């Protein structure tokens, strides 16, 4: 029988069939009755006559203690069952016990206020590890993408490319695995209007048309995916990434910039130039205690955010600990033959003042098999070069940051631990 829950008073909705809670309520009620009976037997003399049915008042104390013990046990069992029923509803994918989840959420909720600036898969990897340490995260992801699903949506619908924003949302998601898989799902390669599109990109594009604002669309998506932290674009203006090459030529579009070769790029720029920043991004940087640039493609993920003047100025002014995360491997076509110093110099060419103080470097080389596979694709290992970086006036920090899987990429846990360790040691030295 279907029940119209809308007509049921709120306090009674807990008794609606199918919630798996009524039995535990009943057990708590029975436990309270038993405990109450035990208290009566212990503390009310007129009730002692009742024990005559069980052998006389001399047994009142024993019966009272037994009744209270059984009652309390039933109450504890009922409360435990109620909490488990609620946990199964809201945390169906959690393998931890409810108390562990609550403790983890509490610790994260009071965690370090962080701003992470970048884009691409590198930023997503960092966010997956960082969200377990703090929920005070603001991810600022570039909106200059023009490839794949994002590029097609930009061309067909005139919306800002949502690809990097979607990746951040998925990385920070705390929803059921199916919801995360849904936002990450890419339609098959068969010919058709949806071929190659990401569902998450389509969803954000639809919300952008409904709300008329990409920022509002991302906020709505954040609520649906129950993300830890928030995701923001650096600007809401429709900008195109361009590059001026050393031979005097210019290329237009993120794909063209990525294929130009880092050694050939003199500088990159946005068209139109000097876009207005999202105010919440500036506020987040001003309130942050830790700001992280990268990891990510230097010319197409990190620098485009710094080309929004207000963002760069906020990074210069902030009192936060500022860390650049250097990539593990070079980006084929974009940063071929780049070392750690080349990555730093590429950023310095685009901002006149200092926007980071620490440089976090990976000093663990992937296995020979993994390196060989990446070298076949044109990627090379980025050596730490700590001494050279120190000569530039930055503070190098070398750690084993490589993932244990069969890929040459940052391990989310190792990376987030290293960043929080830098923040902790910086704070200690400042206090001393």
N, C-alpha and C positions, 0 to 999 in steps of 0.2 A: 504494500500500500504506500503510495506516494503522499508525502506530507508537505503542505505549503509552509515552508519554514518562515516565510515572511510574515505569517499571521501568528507565529508562536512567539510569546514574550521572550526577550533576550535571556533572562536567567534560566528559562526552561529549554533553550535550544541545545544545551549540553546533553539533554536527554533524548535528542532526536536519534532514531535508529541508524546504525551503521558507523557511528563514531568510535565505537569500542571503548566507551568510557563508563557507561551505566553500571557495568558489573563491578568496576573499581569503586564507584561511588557507593554502591550497595555494601561492598566489603568495608569501606571506611565507616559507614553507618552502623554496621553490625559490630565493628571494633569499638566504636564509641559507646554502644549499648553495654558491651561486656565490661569495658573499663568503668563505666558508670555504676554497673551492678557491683563490681568489686569494691568501688569506693564506698557504696552504701553499706556493704557487709562489714567494711573495716571501721567506718566512722559513725554509724548510726545504730545505737543499741537496740532500738525498737525493731530493727530488721533482723536481729539475731534469731528471732523465732522462726524465721524462714528456714534457717539451717537445720531446724529439727527434722525437716523432710529428708535431710541427707546425713543424719546421725547426731544432731545436737549442735548447740552453740559453740562447743569447744572446737569445732572445725571452721568457724567463721573466718578466722584469720587466714587459714590455708586457702579456703575457697576464694576469699577476697583477693589475695595475692595472685592466685592462679588466674582469676577472671581478669584482673588488671593486666597481667602479662600477656594473656591471649588477646585481649582487646588492643593493646598497644601494637602487638605484632600484626594484627589484622589492619590497623590504621596505617602502619608503615608500608605494608604490602600493597594496600589500596592506593596510597599516594605514589608509590613507585610505579605501579601499573598505569596510573593516570599520566604521569610524566612521560613514560615510554610511549603511550598512545599519542600524546601530543608531539613527541620527538619524531615518531615515524611519519607524522603528517607533514611537518615543516622541514625535517632533515632526512629525507628518504635516502640520500646518497651518502650520508656520513657513516663512516666505519667506526668513529670514535664514540665513546660514551657521551651522554648529554652533558655531564659535568665538565668533561674535557673540552667540549665545544664551547661551553659557556666561559670557561677560564681563558681559552684561546681568544674568544671574541672580546672579553674584557681587557686582556693585555693589549690586543691590537687597537682597541678603541682609544686607549690612552697613549698610543705610540707616537713616535717622532713625526711632526708635520713635515711632509716631503713633497717636493715638486720634481717630476721627471719629465725631461724635454727630449723629444726625438720623434721616432716613427719606425714603422717596419717591424719585422719579427724580433729584432734585438730588444726593442722597448717592451714588447709583450713578454719576452722571457724574463726580464727584470721584474716586471709587475707581478708575475706569478709567484715569485719568491718574496717580494716586498710586502704583498698584501697579507702574508701570514705574520708579519712583524708589526704592521701598523695599518690602520684604515684611514689615517689622515694623509691620504695620497691624492695629489692632483696630477694627472697625466696630461701633458700638452703635446698633441700630435699634429703634425703638419697636414695641411689640406691642399697640397700642390700636386698630388698624384694624378696621373693622366692615363695610366695603363690599366688593362684588364677591365673588370667590372666597374671600378670607380671611374675610369676614363669614359666608358660608354654612357654611364649615368650622367656624367658632367656634360657630355656632348648632346645627349638626347633630351635630358630634362632640365639642363641648366642649373643643377644643384652642385654644391661643393662636394668634391670627392670624399666619400665617407670611409674608404678602405682602412686607413691607419686608425681612425677613431673606432671603427668596429673591432679591429684587432685588440685595441686596448680594453674595450668593453668585455670582450671574451676573456681576456687575461685576468681581469679583475672580478669576473662573475662569481657569484656565490650561490647561483641557482642550481637546479637539477641538471645533471649531465646532459639530458636530452635537450634542454633549452640552449645550453652552450653549443651542442652539436648542431642545433637548428640554425643558430646565428652564424656558425662557421660553414654551413653546408653550401656547396657550390654546385649548381645545376650541371647535368651531364653535358658531354661534348657533342651530342646530336644537334643537328641544325635546328634553329628555332630562336625566337626572340629572347628566351631566357638562357640560352646556352652560354655557359661560362660565368653567369652572374652569381654573386654570393647572396644568399637569402638575407643576411644581415645588412648588406648594402642596400638591397631593395627596401627593406623595412625602414631603415633610417631615411632613405630618400622619400618614401611615402609619408613618414612623419614630418619631414621637412616641408613637404607641400601642404600638409594639414595645418601645421603650426605656423608656417611661413618663416621659420627660423631654424637653422641647423643646431644652434645651441640648445633650443628647447627640445628639438628632436632627440638629441643625445641625452638630455636629462630624462626624458620619458623612457628611452631605451634603458638607461641606467636603472630606473625603478623597476622595470619589467625583469631585468636580469639580476636584480638584487646585488649590484656590484659593491665592492669594498673600495671606497674612495669616489673620485669623480673624474670624468674625462672632458677635456675642453679643447677646442681648436684655438690656435694663436690669434686668428683673425677670422672674421665672417665675410671678408671681401673675396671676390672671385679672382684669384691671382694665378699667374702662370710662371713657372720656374724657367729661367733662361740662363745662358752662360756665355761669357766672352772668352774665346780661346786665345792662346798665346800668339797664334799666327794672324790674329786680327779678325777672324771669322766669329760669328755668333750662332748659337743654336738655341732652339726654342722648344720647351716642353721637358718634363722630367725624364722621359725615356731617352731623349736626345742627349741630355746632360749626363745621364748614367752611362751612356755609350761613348762619351767624348774622351774619356781617359783622364784621370786626375792630373797627370803631369802636363796635360795640354790645357787644362782649365786655368785661366788667369783669375777669374772671379765668377760667381753666380749672382743673379739678381732676380727680383720679382717684377712682374709687369701686371698691373701698374705698381710703381714703387711706393714705398712708405705706407703700407696699409695700416689701418687703425686696429689696435689690439683689442681683444675681448677684455673688458674691465676685470672680470673675475680671475683671469690669468695673472694680471699685475698684482691684484690683491693677494693671491695665493703665494706668489714669489716673495712678496713683502712679509708675509706671515710665516714663511717656511723656516725651518731650522736646518734642512738639508736640501740642496738642489743638485740634481744629477743630469748631466748631458750625456745622452747615449745610453747604451750602445746603439749603433745604427749606421747606415750609410752617411758618410760625412757630408757630401754635397747635396744629397736628396732627402735626408731625414733630419739631420741636426742643423745645418746652416740655414735652411729655409725658415725655421722658427726664429733664428737670430736676425733675419732680414726684416722682421717686424720691429721697427725702431723702439717702440715702448717696451717690448719684451727684452731686447738687449739692454736697454737702459735700466730696467728693473733688476736684471741679473748683475749689472755693475754695482747698483746701489745696495743690494740686499746684504744683510748681516749673516745670512745663512752660510753653512759650510758648502762650498761649491766643488763638485767632483766631475771630471770628465772620465767616462769609461771608454777605454780604447778597445777597438775590435780585436777579436781573436785572429780572424783571417781577413785578407783583403777582399774587396768587392770586384769581381771580374768586370772589366770594362770601365769601372768608375775609379777605383783606387789601385790599379795594377802597380806593383813594385813599390807600394807605399810602406814606409816604416812607421813606427809610433810617432816619431818627430814630424813626419810628413802630415799625419792626421792633425796634429796640433797646429802646425803652420797653416794648414788649409782653413782652420777656424779663425786663426789670428788675422788672416788677410781680410776677413769680412767684418770684424768688430774692432774698433779702434782702441777699446779698453779691455781690461781683463774680465772675463766672465767665468773663470774657474781657477782654483788654486791647487787642487790635488789632481793627479792623473793616476787612475787605477789601471794597472797593467796585468795581463796574464803572463805568468812565467812558466807555465806547464805546457810542454809541447804535446800535441795529440800523437797518437800512435802512427807508425810509419804507414800502415795500411790506410788510415783515415787521411793522412796528409797526401798520399799518392792519389787517392780518389778526388780530393779537392783540387790538386794541381792539374789533373786532367781537365777540370772545368775552368782552369785559369786563375784559381785562388791560391794565395800563398800565406804562410804563417807570418804574423806580425810580431817581430822580436821586441822584447820589453824596452831596451835602450834607456834604462833608468838614469845613467850618468849624463847622457846627452840632454835628457828632459830636465834634470836638476840644473844644468848649466843655463837653461832658458828661464830659470827662476820659478819653476813649478815644483811641487812636492810629489815625487813618484812613490807609488805604493805597489809593490809586486806581490801577487798572490796566485795560488793555483785556482783558477776560475773555470777550468774546462769541465764540461759535462762528462759523466761516466758512460753515456751512451755512445753509439757509433757515429757521432757527429762532432765536428769541430766548432762548438758553440759554447756560450756561457752557460754554466749551471745556475739556475735561478736561486737555489739555496745558498750556494757559495758566494754568488755575486751580492745578494742582499746582506748576507752576514758581513762581508768585507766592507760594504758601504756603511753599515751601522757601526762597525768597529772603528772606521775612520772618524765618524761623527763623535763616538764616545771618547776616543783618544784626543781628538781636537779639543773637546770640551774640558777634559781633564787638564791638558796643558795650558789652556786659557785660564783656568781657575788657579793653577799654580803660579 
